[in-house]
Amino acid sequence: IDSQCVKEFQQMKLKKKYQYIVFGFDDKFKKVQVLKTADYGASYDDFLAELPPKQCRWGVVYFSFTLKDGGDREKIVFVQWAPDTAHFRQKMLTSSTKATLKKTLV
């Protein structure tokens, strides 16, 4: 996992610099890297548009919601994207790398 992944996530978590970060493998499937960042305030639809139909990705995104009592909350959510149309090998690598990526980011 590339050190830039941790640096960008810390910027997101501590300084709210980004609304979301999209991670993916490099071309040789040897390293996880940052593929896209979006400034704080980008929409959830913008995040969804970054998820390709035939490739796997991970993402962390600020998700805003309202409680029943009316209080607004915001949480960072980890997303694993592995569409049915992705290559089997890529889906297997994505699944097996998820825990390592989450552990590294926290």
Contacts in CASP RR format, 6 or more apart in sequence:
PFRMAT RR
TARGET T0000
AUTHOR 0000-0000-0000
METHOD contacts of the structure
MODEL  1
IDSQCVKEFQQMKLKKKYQYIVFGFDDKFKKVQVLKTADYGASYDDFLAE
LPPKQCRWGVVYFSFTLKDGGDREKIVFVQWAPDTAHFRQKMLTSSTKAT
LKKTLV
1 31 0 8 1.000
1 32 0 8 1.000
1 100 0 8 1.000
1 101 0 8 1.000
1 104 0 8 1.000
2 31 0 8 1.000
2 32 0 8 1.000
2 33 0 8 1.000
2 34 0 8 1.000
4 33 0 8 1.000
4 34 0 8 1.000
5 21 0 8 1.000
5 23 0 8 1.000
5 32 0 8 1.000
5 33 0 8 1.000
5 34 0 8 1.000
5 101 0 8 1.000
5 104 0 8 1.000
5 105 0 8 1.000
6 104 0 8 1.000
6 105 0 8 1.000
8 18 0 8 1.000
8 21 0 8 1.000
8 34 0 8 1.000
8 37 0 8 1.000
9 21 0 8 1.000
9 60 0 8 1.000
9 105 0 8 1.000
11 17 0 8 1.000
11 18 0 8 1.000
12 18 0 8 1.000
12 20 0 8 1.000
12 21 0 8 1.000
12 37 0 8 1.000
12 60 0 8 1.000
12 62 0 8 1.000
12 76 0 8 1.000
13 76 0 8 1.000
16 40 0 8 1.000
16 62 0 8 1.000
17 39 0 8 1.000
17 40 0 8 1.000
18 37 0 8 1.000
18 38 0 8 1.000
18 39 0 8 1.000
18 40 0 8 1.000
19 38 0 8 1.000
19 39 0 8 1.000
19 40 0 8 1.000
19 41 0 8 1.000
19 42 0 8 1.000
19 43 0 8 1.000
19 46 0 8 1.000
19 47 0 8 1.000
19 61 0 8 1.000
19 62 0 8 1.000
20 36 0 8 1.000
20 37 0 8 1.000
20 38 0 8 1.000
20 42 0 8 1.000
20 46 0 8 1.000
20 47 0 8 1.000
20 50 0 8 1.000
20 59 0 8 1.000
20 60 0 8 1.000
20 61 0 8 1.000
20 62 0 8 1.000
21 34 0 8 1.000
21 36 0 8 1.000
21 37 0 8 1.000
21 38 0 8 1.000
21 59 0 8 1.000
21 60 0 8 1.000
21 61 0 8 1.000
22 34 0 8 1.000
22 35 0 8 1.000
22 36 0 8 1.000
22 37 0 8 1.000
22 47 0 8 1.000
22 50 0 8 1.000
22 51 0 8 1.000
22 57 0 8 1.000
22 58 0 8 1.000
22 59 0 8 1.000
23 32 0 8 1.000
23 33 0 8 1.000
23 34 0 8 1.000
23 35 0 8 1.000
23 57 0 8 1.000
23 58 0 8 1.000
23 59 0 8 1.000
23 60 0 8 1.000
23 101 0 8 1.000
24 32 0 8 1.000
24 33 0 8 1.000
24 35 0 8 1.000
24 56 0 8 1.000
24 57 0 8 1.000
24 58 0 8 1.000
25 31 0 8 1.000
25 32 0 8 1.000
25 33 0 8 1.000
25 56 0 8 1.000
25 90 0 8 1.000
25 93 0 8 1.000
25 94 0 8 1.000
26 32 0 8 1.000
26 33 0 8 1.000
29 89 0 8 1.000
29 90 0 8 1.000
29 93 0 8 1.000
32 58 0 8 1.000
32 97 0 8 1.000
32 101 0 8 1.000
35 50 0 8 1.000
35 57 0 8 1.000
36 50 0 8 1.000
38 46 0 8 1.000
38 47 0 8 1.000
38 50 0 8 1.000
40 62 0 8 1.000
44 61 0 8 1.000
44 63 0 8 1.000
47 59 0 8 1.000
47 61 0 8 1.000
50 57 0 8 1.000
51 57 0 8 1.000
51 81 0 8 1.000
51 83 0 8 1.000
53 83 0 8 1.000
53 85 0 8 1.000
54 83 0 8 1.000
54 85 0 8 1.000
54 86 0 8 1.000
54 87 0 8 1.000
55 83 0 8 1.000
55 86 0 8 1.000
55 90 0 8 1.000
56 80 0 8 1.000
56 81 0 8 1.000
56 82 0 8 1.000
56 83 0 8 1.000
56 86 0 8 1.000
56 90 0 8 1.000
56 91 0 8 1.000
56 93 0 8 1.000
56 94 0 8 1.000
57 80 0 8 1.000
57 81 0 8 1.000
57 94 0 8 1.000
58 78 0 8 1.000
58 79 0 8 1.000
58 80 0 8 1.000
58 81 0 8 1.000
58 94 0 8 1.000
58 98 0 8 1.000
58 101 0 8 1.000
59 78 0 8 1.000
59 79 0 8 1.000
59 80 0 8 1.000
59 81 0 8 1.000
60 76 0 8 1.000
60 77 0 8 1.000
60 78 0 8 1.000
60 79 0 8 1.000
60 105 0 8 1.000
61 76 0 8 1.000
61 77 0 8 1.000
61 79 0 8 1.000
62 74 0 8 1.000
62 75 0 8 1.000
62 76 0 8 1.000
62 77 0 8 1.000
63 74 0 8 1.000
63 75 0 8 1.000
63 76 0 8 1.000
63 77 0 8 1.000
64 72 0 8 1.000
64 73 0 8 1.000
64 74 0 8 1.000
65 72 0 8 1.000
65 73 0 8 1.000
65 74 0 8 1.000
65 75 0 8 1.000
66 72 0 8 1.000
66 73 0 8 1.000
67 73 0 8 1.000
78 102 0 8 1.000
78 105 0 8 1.000
80 94 0 8 1.000
80 95 0 8 1.000
80 98 0 8 1.000
82 90 0 8 1.000
82 91 0 8 1.000
82 94 0 8 1.000
82 95 0 8 1.000
86 94 0 8 1.000
END
